[in-house]
Amino acid sequence: MTTGQTHTDHDHDHAAGDEGHAAGGGHAHSHTANANGRQLTIALALTSTFLIAEVVGGLVFGSLALLSDAAHMFTDTAALAIALVAIKVGQRKADERRTFGYRRFEILAAAFNAVLLFGVAIYVLIEGARRIFEPAPVQSTGMLIVAGLGLAVNLISMRVLAGGKDKSLNVKGAYLEVWADMVGSIGVIGGALAIKFTGWTWVDPVVAIAIGFWVLPRTWVLLRDSTNILLEGAPSGIALAGIRKTISETPGVAGVHDLHLWVSGADQPSCTAHVVLAEGAVPEGVRNQIVARLKADFDVHHVTIQTETAPCDAAADLHL
């Protein structure tokens, strides 16, 4: 049975605590989002400008490797544009319909970018295999010049995005795509040199295929992380068993159930739980201890605890 007075006190204190957390956290998030927005805008300007040159170069010089790199550059451009929109939408405040706000829109954008990259990589693999058996002439000098310029653009974009890649899954996705493009540009340069000095045009599709295989594993990581958040999975690096153990070992706790741990954004872990109190335990004191321990041990700041004198129906329905 839930302790009615305890639950009421909890709601009041939790709301007060969240108000302070939201004031500071919201300001920090806004500052971070603005910084990420500036980084993405600069990278978008660089990649979109060079994308046109690379497509033209690939068509003029007959290089599939260049077109493959241009395809990845296109996904970079799309990813950066989507990421910018996602950040703007994600800054919108919570409302009556979106009580957690709009931060998860960034995760949807990251998942979309991953799917887009998968499609491009598969196309390159298929077209590359066809080109091996049906080789086409390649102008290696032009291919080398364009790839060299692409490498310079990639390096600058990576430098710009490096500061935000560990704070936003969206920026991380854009960074990974630019990083993959950088590797692709290096591969294209190597292929152009090989063709120039040996005349082996089959090197071009081989490089394109290698780029495709290079991109796929990193795309899978991005898709896995974004999907885990969309499915409200536990954040990486935090074990649910550890959370349960910490709560269970808190003085005054007789049991814990209906425990949930998830993230609403890339860096916003939340935890809820029903806690059965030991006889004589002070509900508010137990709750405060749990919140403090989860914050100190796991860096989980958004915690909602429901205290009970006996397990509720959720304990029987949910084995958590």
ABEGO torsion letter per residue (X at the ends): XBBAAAAAAAAAAAAAAAAAAAAAAAAAAAAAAAAAAAAAAAAAAAAAAAAAAAAAAAAAAGBAAAAAAAAAAAAAAAAAAAAAAAAAAAABBBBAABAAEAAAAAAAAAAAAAAAAAAAAAAAAAAAAAAAABBBBBBAAAAAAAAAAAAAAAAAAAAAAAAAAAABAAAAAAAAAAAAAAAAAAAAAAAAAAAAAAGBAAAAAAAAAAAAAAAAAAAAAAAAAAAAAAAGBBBBGBBAAAAAAAAAABBGBABBBGBBBBBABAABBBBBBBBBBBBGBBAAAAAAAAAAAAAAAAGBABBBBBBBABBBAAAAABBX
